[in-house]
Amino acid sequence: KFLSDYFIPRKPVLIKGGAQNWPLVNHWTKDFIIANYGDYNCTVITDSRPAYAKLKTTLEDYFLNHKGKSTLTLDFDPLKSIFFLKGLSFPNSFFSKKEINRFFFYHSVKDAGTLPHVHKDAFNILRKGIKRWIMIDADKEKSPLGYNVLLDSYKKYPSGSHAKDWFRKELPKVARKVNLLECYQTDSDIMFIPESFCHTVVNISDEVL
């Protein structure tokens, strides 16, 4: 059903409570991560364009000394990763180990988020918190209006910009131009984002992990 109704036709879907029985969801607390993976490299983020962040540190240093900021921890070798795969069973309902290209571990605070961007097919698992999502088909051929919204966001909101400003200033304008999808992701929800689907997120709760 997931493949036929969402993956193949490229439709985003929010799977409510989809990860509530995953052991890793219970393990991904700050204390657990510091104790077991505190020396893992991460990037400290101060805006909503995490791809441009340059400051590198460890997860332990981030949690202890960078309050009010965000981090994006990237792993390009999921087959060998002890951090991201611990607690996941395979095969599972959505993907095999060989189909995973990379992992992102994201921790952030209220009013932070990510500005409009696209990437390959992805699952976003929220352990704790509330995130507001806006999604627009931005396939260059199938949805040129959505593609232009994506390009315009990069022009108006470069490195140093914040998602909360996009939601306040741009969302009302964009909603009049293109069809968009909106949802709120909460504890243990899994969000599926198809390839070339533009999305932007702002954190509603004090902390998301």
Residue, then its C-alpha position, 0 to 999 in steps of 0.5 A: k500500500f505504501l509503494s502503490d499509494y505514496f512512493i510510486p505516485r510521489k505523494p508525501v504521507l505522515i505515518k502517525g505513531g509509525a515509530q512508537n515501537w522502535p527501540l531507537v526512539n526510546h534510546w535517542t535521549k540526550d543523555f543516552i547519546i552523550a554517554n554512547y556517541g558523545d564523540y560523534n562528529c556533528t555540525v552546529i547550526t545557527d540558522s535555517r540553511p543547515a547545508y551551509a553550516k561550517l562549525k564542527t564539534t562533537l555531540e557531547d560538546y554540542f549538547l553541553n555548550h551550544k544551547g539554543k542552537s541546532t545540530l545536523t549529524l551526517d552519516f554516509d556509511p549506513l551499512k557500518s553505522i552503529f549510531f543510526l541503525k542500532g535498534l532497527s530491524f531488517p527487513n522492515s516495512f519501508f526500506s532495506k539497508k542497501e536502499i539507504n543512502r545516508f542518515f541525518f540526526y537532527h536536534s533543534v529548538k523552538d522557532a528553528g527549522t529548515l527553509p524550502h529545499v529538496h532531496k531524494d526520497a526520505f523518511n523523517i522520524l521525530r522522537k520528541g516534539i512538534k514540527r510544522w511542515i509545508m510541502i510543494d511539488a517542485d519537480k521542474e517538469k511536472s510542477p514548474l510553479g512549485y519549482n519557481v517557489l523553491l528557486d525564489s526561496y534561495k534568492k530571498y533566504p540565503s545562509g543566515s536566514h530563518a524558517k520562521d520568517w519564511f512562514r510569516k512572510e512568504l507562506p501567505k503569498v505561496a498559498r495563493k499561487v500553488n497547491l501545498l500540503e501542510c501537517y504537524q508531526t508529533d512524537s514517534d511520527i514518520m514523515f515520508i518526503p518524495e524526491s523533488f518535493c519542496h518542503t520547509v519546517v518550523n519547530i513548534s515545541d521547545e525542542v525536537l529530536 
